[in-house]
């Protein structure tokens, strides 16, 4: 599968962005999809994940209440989103989407840069 992340950019603190991740394969059932990020000088960290076709999601504590992971309501579109609200300077990072099973992330997108700055 190829994962294409997009939607990054420069935003002021308190602003919003929506990231997208388009998957080249149609059938994502039985997979988990997630967002990770790597801030400058830091290790990659988990942001949020969902199981395709199953309600519910999990989040890192640092983003709960501000970032929301979702899939496109059109089941024909294999696209995942990350709605990012009330952005903070600590959210500045390259954001990656990933696909996995069995607790391991096998497939990664190329990343999209989010910069939160005034």
Protein Blocks (a to p, Z undefined) as FASTA:
>chain_A
ZZddehiacddehiacddddddfbfblghiacddddddehiacddfbdcdehiacddddf
klgokaccdddfblkbccdddddehiafklgccddddddeehiafbdcebiaddddZZ
